[in-house]
Amino acid sequence: MNPALLHTDAPPVMEARRWLEGVIHPANRPLINISQAAPVDLPPMALRQAIADAALHNPDAHLYGPVLGLPALRAEVATQFSAAYGGAIAPAQVAITQGCNQAFCAAISTLAGAGDEVILPTPWYFNHKMWLDMQGIGAIPLPCGAGMIPSADDARALITPRTRAIVLVTPNNPTGAEYPAETLTAFRDLARAHGLALIVDETYRDFDVRSGAPHDLFASDWDDCLIQLYSFSKAYRLTGHRVGAIIASERRLIQIEKFLDTVAICPSQLGQIAALWGMQNLGQWLAGERAEILARRAALQTGFAQVEGWQLLGCGAYFAYVRHPFDIASPDLARDLVGKASLLALPGTMFRPKDDGQGARELRIAFANVDSAALGEVCARLAAYRP
């Protein structure tokens, strides 16, 4: 067995689902799953019809396509993102991937190898950490400060000759924190000064509470250090179709093409057709989806204010990150919540280094699939829970 893979943590969501085995929930207290926020509702009917039409009538939908993605989708991303960020992005600077996780893996593969280092703010997105571990790349933790926002000044002290990149996720998974524009600018300047890449994962950009561009990184020359990642899964409920994107320099995409050709040959044709149709036709629908997510965020914030002893550390997009008041480690508390409160959540230890004791007092609440009324019930169950 590959020792790097053996020493990589197991997938946390799969581990948490095993906690449900053998547990029977009372009829008046059904399970509320707040462990994962990937959309569970179907795409809108019009989008499903577009997928069906392509499957039935477009022969190319069943064949290999360009490794870097459909030209029309790459052009649409370039056009819409240029407008959204007030910058200049060319279609040749866009690649389509089999989901955003693959986008991250592809980007890292152009930057680092075994023995190199990548800086990740903590709490971190566990799949990012898992890929680095599989590749023998050191994940250097950067503890976040107030509001779960990382500091470029703190990151500066972590840079060594082996550092190759800094990774930011905003809005953040797991904390929900939306990084201020000045934070991203400071990290861009830091990366540029040290010859590093700045990877900004904006999977949840469509659900940012801010109505304008969340940063201006694309407003001037950017492709010397910036790599942006994106997911169509959350915006258009295409999780099963696996469609993501990378925006980076043409020079880097030449190398990314090698990676993508090796691991997938090309992205799903039907998924790309769906993403393109969604971008061109579902703007108003997506605005409604965003409004609903923001309403759920507000409902959780209101309800959580009544949960005595617990602290809301971050909240935004699909996630809230909380600190519990009990003298029990969060993995044990999370399992206990399944039986005593019929709540399935992930403990903070899944998002931090093993020697970081803060995770023992933290939980992630994924609220995007829970309506406002049910979020009130989540808060009521947490308020009533005792170990």
Secondary structure by P-SEA (a helix, b strand, c coil): cccccccccccaaaaaaaccccccccccccccccccccccccccaaaaaaaaaaacccccccccccccccaaaaaaaaaaaaaaaccccccccbbbcccaaaaaaaaaaacccccbbbbbcccccaaaaaaaaaacccbbbbbbcccccccaaaaaaaccccccbbbbbcccccccccccaaaaaaaaaaaaaacbbbbbbccccccccccccccccccccccccbbbbbbccccccccccbbbbbbccaaaaaaaaaaaaaccccccaaaaaaaaaaaaccaaaaaaaaaaaaaaaaaaaaaacccccccccccccccccccccccccaaaaaaaaaccccbbbbcccccccccccccccbbbbbcccccaaaaaaaaaaaaaccc
